């Protein structure tokens, strides 16, 4: 099993210590990388870059920042990418993002991730992860159009697809099969979100076009108000989802930590412990 971990930048300095402690704790499991979501007002006020700087100094794990293009001019995006390279970053997650400003009277900018990916690959020696949506993007123009566009992003230099979190393995497997059918053969890392607060997840699910299976929602409603039980249940559902996908031949996963390291640790330990036992047993036999 291979997995990457996603964090978001803390909003204030007081939260940074906990953020670093969580990242350091999870780094002992040797994830493929840790990605940091994009939070920035301007190029000079980039919380994501500050988080990357700190983690690069404190950890030996690969750190992969998210970059969104739509709120910056082309020159600002190139400057941001160069700044990341100067920190030793050699891989990013390239996204369009949601616009926060009027598009009138703006400097030239990339209004889609495809052009952004092409420009990054033409200008820098950097690996690029791209986004995928098993339940379709909220602005989807249809299944065929979605996969044509995904193929274009892959061919433009995308080397991995990180999917939006999805609770239905049937949809994830269908998405994988449709990728293969359309000759999209770069690795796919399904997004796994351990639920701790079902109400918040339902809210975000509406925004991003995701669905929550009825049986999952009912299970959380039965224990409403019991935070510890909710976290335990969220861990159990995530473990079961990963286990079922492993049995279907998927072995790359992207864990959305929501900066809740304890839940993520329990999920990883469930799969890591048996491997460690096997390793120790093999070493004992060899000696």
TATA-V218012 format. One record per helix or strand of 2 or more residues. SS is the DSSP state (2 for helix, 1 for strand). FROM is the first residue (numbers start at 0). TO is the last residue. Records with the same first field share a line. If there is no record, write none. Layout:
SS=FROM-TO ; FROM-TO
This chain:
1=1-6 ; 33-35 ; 39-41 ; 44-45 ; 62-67 ; 90-94 ; 126-131 ; 157-164 ; 186-192 ; 251-255
2=12-26 ; 46-57 ; 73-85 ; 112-122 ; 142-154 ; 168-180 ; 197-207 ; 213-221 ; 226-246 ; 260-285
